[in-house]
């Protein structure tokens, strides 16, 4: 038990140190630092939210536009940032592998935790602002909201590991991943709800994993006032499968790394 606790503590310290290093590398030693990690998704979400609020009526398909966009776009940002900032994480930090304590998984975990923390705090800030303005009610089920958000973070980490493993094998992945992430926008469920689709198409639509998590987040926010459709177990199965596949790809590619 003591050995396990020591190992856990060591891994935590390594991951935390890599997170701090990444923040300094990305945002510099001076200025807001970690606040930019929150501010970046916050500004994106507030910008999109403002545009949609100006262009659309207050309600659309019986759903209030502001919380609908907030839940969808924050989920989309969590997915995109987790994947985008992880694809070339090892290639950009390969020199760190000189240190015996640092492993490839530490680098990816530090990136994923950073993006999760930044997006989560930004979500809370946006939600609080809308709540104060009277544009959204208190979440109907915080547990359901958290579970959907955590499932999406798990899926995003798994997808990031898969793309990272492929990027270590094929350089062309640097070009493919951004295009793939843009193509996922209309299929993610960020700007549509499953209840708006005919039942036959809805079943096909929910075969895509990401809409299941976003629908779950919206269920936690809206409750019974807005019909939602999702399968939490399906999203969990996808997430676990992607993580296992990603770890296998990373293990296969690890000995191809050229430590400078």
Buried (B, 14 or more C-beta within 10 A) or exposed (E): EEEEEEEEEEBEEBBEBBBBEBBEEEBEEEEEBBBBBBBBBBEBBBEBBEEBBEEEEEEBEEBBBBBBBBBBBBBBBBBBBBBBBBBBBBBEBBEBBEEEEBBBBBBBBBBBBBBBBBBBBBBEBBBEBBBEEEBBBEBBBEEBBBBBBBBBBBBBBBBBBBBBBBBBEEEEBEEBBBEEBEEBBEEBBBBBBBBBBEEEEBEEBBEBBBBBBBBBBBBBBBBEEBBBBBBBEBBBEBBEBBBEBBBEBBEEBBEEEEEE
